[in-house]
């Protein structure tokens, strides 16, 4: 018999806890306390198996990219990035990956529910980093996420070319300059001459999701191969800004995004730096 708790076991434990709470009185604190005790007892009797741990294992970036391109129509960019990795792991290793609720990742499409904020490709990649590196190594997670975000901001994308394109034969690459969906799409519109709601744009984002899936697998693979590996530092422009505006100096800015996307360094009040560039109009 498996050591992991089944849904029925959890349900029974909670039911017993609620029953105990009811007998002890109708007050909510008593009921919640009883549930907590019952669940803790049940968990102790059925500890999770070692094989059920959420551990990442190396995958082929090219195969994951192809998978992301295939599943994109079912849920968008974040869904495709997370799903391609999780389902590849599920295919090879089964649980717990088989039970992962990938459908929840549909919320990230269009910059979080179509809001145009954080691109779902970045959102999904960061979620995977958090899933596979849950330990208290905050600096590790931040370093991995920073490299992914910097790659997204400064690389001409998409570069992925499907064997059988479905929505458009080509997808003009562009440099996003930011992790925001709205900015990323706007920069692509300028480079391609296509509209934001065009079929060409859908093809572009579909291929971008494939690129992102391959990139996050590359980062996760690197960590598996060498636990002491380092990740790329922030770009020179960003470092120049952080050196002045970070916690050691002015302390009035927090972040690692490409600064020139929002800030125009051409103003007379701002000191001139070699790395600072004005926002392109």
C-alpha positions as CSV (number, residue, x, y, z in Angstrom):
1,X,0.0,0.0,0.0
2,X,1.3,3.4,-0.9
3,X,2.5,5.6,2.0
4,X,1.1,8.8,0.4
5,X,-2.3,10.0,1.7
6,X,-5.2,9.5,-0.6
7,X,-8.0,12.1,-1.1
8,X,-10.3,9.8,0.9
9,X,-7.8,9.7,3.8
10,X,-7.6,13.5,3.8
11,X,-11.3,13.8,3.6
12,X,-11.8,11.4,6.5
13,X,-9.3,13.3,8.6
14,X,-11.0,16.6,8.0
15,X,-14.4,15.0,8.7
16,X,-13.3,13.6,11.9
17,X,-11.8,17.0,12.9
18,X,-15.0,18.8,12.1
19,X,-17.0,16.3,14.0
20,X,-14.8,16.7,17.0
21,X,-15.1,20.5,16.7
22,X,-18.8,20.2,16.6
23,X,-18.9,18.1,19.7
24,X,-16.7,20.6,21.5
25,X,-18.9,23.5,20.7
26,X,-20.1,25.6,17.7
27,X,-17.3,28.1,18.0
28,X,-15.2,28.3,14.9
29,X,-11.7,28.4,16.7
30,X,-12.5,25.0,18.3
31,X,-13.5,23.5,15.0
32,X,-10.4,24.8,13.2
33,X,-8.2,23.6,15.9
34,X,-9.7,20.1,15.8
35,X,-9.2,20.0,12.0
36,X,-5.6,21.0,12.4
37,X,-5.0,18.3,14.9
38,X,-6.7,15.6,12.8
39,X,-4.9,16.5,9.7
40,X,-1.5,16.6,11.5
41,X,-2.2,13.2,13.0
42,X,-3.2,11.8,9.6
43,X,-0.1,13.2,7.9
44,X,2.1,11.6,10.5
45,X,0.5,8.3,9.9
46,X,0.9,8.6,6.1
47,X,4.2,10.5,5.4
48,X,4.9,11.4,1.7
49,X,7.0,9.0,-0.3
50,X,10.5,10.1,-1.3
51,X,9.6,9.5,-4.9
52,X,6.7,12.0,-4.6
53,X,9.0,15.0,-4.0
54,X,8.9,17.8,-6.5
55,X,12.4,17.5,-7.9
56,X,13.4,18.7,-11.3
57,X,15.2,16.3,-13.7
58,X,17.0,17.4,-16.9
59,X,14.9,17.7,-20.0
60,X,15.7,18.4,-23.7
61,X,15.1,22.1,-24.3
62,X,14.3,21.5,-28.0
63,X,11.6,18.9,-27.2
64,X,10.1,21.1,-24.5
65,X,9.9,24.0,-26.9
66,X,8.0,21.9,-29.5
67,X,5.6,20.8,-26.8
68,X,5.0,24.4,-25.7
69,X,4.2,25.4,-29.3
70,X,1.7,22.5,-29.6
71,X,-0.2,23.3,-26.4
72,X,-0.2,27.1,-26.6
73,X,-3.7,27.2,-28.2
74,X,-5.2,25.5,-25.2
75,X,-4.3,28.2,-22.7
76,X,-1.8,30.8,-23.8
77,X,1.8,31.6,-23.0
78,X,2.1,30.9,-19.2
79,X,0.1,27.7,-19.6
80,X,2.4,26.6,-22.5
81,X,5.7,27.3,-20.6
82,X,4.7,25.6,-17.4
83,X,2.7,22.8,-19.0
84,X,5.4,21.8,-21.5
85,X,7.9,21.3,-18.6
86,X,5.5,19.6,-16.2
87,X,4.0,17.2,-18.8
88,X,7.4,16.2,-20.1
89,X,8.4,15.3,-16.5
90,X,5.0,13.5,-16.0
91,X,5.6,11.5,-19.1
92,X,9.0,10.3,-17.8
93,X,8.4,10.1,-14.1
94,X,4.7,10.1,-13.4
95,X,3.6,11.5,-10.0
96,X,3.6,14.0,-8.6
97,X,3.9,15.8,-11.9
98,X,0.9,13.9,-13.4
99,X,-1.4,15.6,-10.8
100,X,-0.1,19.1,-11.2
101,X,-3.1,21.5,-12.0
102,X,-1.5,23.1,-15.1
103,X,-4.9,24.6,-16.0
104,X,-4.5,27.2,-13.3
105,X,-1.7,28.8,-15.3
106,X,-4.2,30.0,-17.9
107,X,-4.6,33.2,-15.8
108,X,-1.2,34.4,-17.0
109,X,-2.2,34.8,-20.7
110,X,-2.0,38.4,-22.0
111,X,0.0,39.8,-19.2
112,X,-2.1,38.3,-16.3
113,X,-5.7,37.9,-17.5
114,X,-5.2,40.2,-20.5
115,X,-4.1,43.1,-18.3
116,X,-0.9,43.7,-20.2
117,X,1.4,43.5,-17.2
118,X,3.9,40.7,-16.6
119,X,4.3,38.5,-19.7
120,X,3.1,35.0,-19.1
121,X,6.3,33.6,-20.5
122,X,8.3,35.3,-17.6
123,X,5.5,34.5,-15.1
124,X,5.5,30.8,-16.0
125,X,9.3,30.5,-15.9
126,X,9.5,32.2,-12.5
127,X,6.8,29.8,-11.2
128,X,8.8,26.8,-12.3
129,X,11.9,28.2,-10.6
130,X,9.9,28.6,-7.4
131,X,8.4,25.1,-7.7
132,X,11.8,23.3,-8.1
133,X,13.8,25.6,-5.7
134,X,11.5,25.9,-2.7
135,X,14.3,26.0,-0.2
136,X,15.2,29.2,1.6
137,X,17.8,30.1,-1.0
138,X,16.1,33.4,-2.0
139,X,19.3,34.6,-3.7
140,X,19.4,31.5,-5.9
141,X,15.8,32.1,-7.1
142,X,16.3,35.7,-7.7
143,X,19.5,35.1,-9.7
144,X,17.8,32.5,-11.9
145,X,14.8,34.8,-12.4
146,X,17.0,37.8,-13.1
147,X,18.9,35.9,-15.9
148,X,15.7,34.8,-17.5
149,X,14.2,38.3,-17.3
150,X,17.3,39.9,-18.7
151,X,17.4,37.3,-21.6
152,X,13.7,38.1,-22.3
153,X,14.3,41.9,-22.3
154,X,17.5,42.0,-24.4
155,X,17.2,39.1,-26.9
156,X,15.6,39.3,-30.4
157,X,12.6,37.0,-30.1
158,X,11.0,34.8,-31.2
159,X,13.8,32.6,-32.6
160,X,11.9,29.3,-32.5
161,X,10.8,28.0,-35.9
162,X,8.1,25.3,-35.9
163,X,8.2,22.5,-38.5
164,X,4.7,23.3,-39.4
165,X,3.6,26.9,-38.6
166,X,-0.1,27.1,-38.0
167,X,-1.1,30.7,-37.8
168,X,1.6,32.5,-39.8
169,X,4.5,31.4,-41.9
170,X,6.9,33.9,-40.3
171,X,7.2,35.8,-36.9
172,X,9.4,38.9,-37.1
173,X,11.8,38.9,-34.1
174,X,12.1,42.0,-31.9
175,X,13.7,43.1,-28.7
176,X,11.1,43.5,-25.9
177,X,13.1,45.8,-23.7
178,X,10.8,45.0,-20.8
179,X,9.1,42.0,-19.2
180,X,5.7,43.7,-19.5
181,X,3.4,42.2,-22.1
182,X,2.1,45.6,-23.3
183,X,5.6,46.9,-24.0
184,X,6.8,43.6,-25.5
185,X,3.9,43.5,-27.9
186,X,4.2,47.2,-28.8
187,X,7.9,46.8,-29.6
188,X,7.0,43.8,-31.8
189,X,4.3,45.8,-33.6
190,X,6.8,48.5,-34.4
191,X,9.2,45.9,-35.8
192,X,6.7,43.9,-37.7
193,X,4.1,46.4,-38.8
194,X,1.4,44.1,-37.7
195,X,-1.6,44.8,-35.4
196,X,-1.8,43.7,-31.7
197,X,-4.8,41.5,-32.4
198,X,-3.6,40.0,-35.6
199,X,-3.0,36.3,-36.4
200,X,0.6,37.2,-36.9
201,X,0.8,38.5,-33.3
202,X,-0.7,35.2,-32.0
203,X,1.9,33.3,-33.9
204,X,4.6,35.5,-32.5
205,X,3.5,34.9,-28.9
206,X,3.1,31.2,-29.6
207,X,6.7,30.9,-30.7
208,X,7.9,33.2,-27.9
209,X,6.3,30.7,-25.4
210,X,8.4,28.0,-27.1
211,X,11.5,30.0,-26.7
212,X,10.8,30.7,-23.1
213,X,10.1,27.0,-22.3
214,X,13.5,26.1,-23.9
215,X,15.3,28.9,-21.9
216,X,13.9,27.9,-18.5
217,X,14.8,24.3,-19.1
218,X,18.3,25.4,-20.0
219,X,18.6,27.3,-16.6
220,X,17.1,24.4,-14.7
221,X,19.4,21.9,-16.4
222,X,22.4,24.0,-15.6
223,X,21.5,23.9,-11.9
224,X,21.2,20.1,-12.0
225,X,24.6,19.7,-13.7
226,X,26.3,22.0,-11.3
227,X,24.6,23.0,-8.0
228,X,27.3,25.7,-7.6
229,X,26.8,27.3,-11.0
230,X,26.4,31.0,-11.3
231,X,23.9,33.0,-13.3
232,X,24.4,36.0,-15.5
233,X,24.7,39.4,-13.7
234,X,22.4,42.2,-14.5
235,X,23.2,44.3,-17.6
236,X,25.7,47.2,-17.4
237,X,22.9,49.8,-17.8
238,X,20.9,48.4,-14.9
239,X,24.0,48.0,-12.7
240,X,24.9,51.6,-13.2
241,X,21.5,52.7,-12.0
242,X,21.4,50.3,-9.0
243,X,24.9,51.4,-7.9
244,X,23.4,54.9,-7.4
245,X,19.8,54.4,-6.6
246,X,20.1,51.1,-4.7
247,X,20.2,50.5,-0.9
248,X,23.8,51.6,-0.5
249,X,23.4,55.1,-2.0
250,X,20.2,57.0,-2.6
251,X,18.0,54.0,-1.7
252,X,15.1,55.3,-3.8
253,X,14.6,52.6,-6.4
254,X,14.1,48.8,-6.2
255,X,14.3,46.4,-9.1
256,X,16.5,45.0,-11.9
257,X,14.3,45.8,-14.9
258,X,15.8,47.7,-17.9
259,X,15.6,51.2,-16.6
260,X,15.5,53.1,-19.9
261,X,12.1,51.6,-20.7
262,X,10.4,53.9,-18.2
263,X,13.1,56.5,-17.5
264,X,14.5,59.1,-19.9
265,X,18.1,59.8,-18.9
266,X,18.4,62.8,-21.2
267,X,17.1,65.2,-18.6
268,X,19.4,68.0,-17.4
269,X,18.9,67.0,-13.8
270,X,20.2,63.5,-14.3
271,X,24.0,62.9,-14.4
272,X,25.3,61.5,-17.7
273,X,26.5,57.9,-17.6
274,X,28.0,55.8,-20.4
275,X,25.4,53.1,-19.9
276,X,22.4,55.3,-19.8
277,X,20.3,55.6,-22.9
278,X,17.2,57.6,-23.7
279,X,13.9,55.9,-24.3
280,X,13.3,55.5,-28.0
281,X,10.2,57.5,-29.0
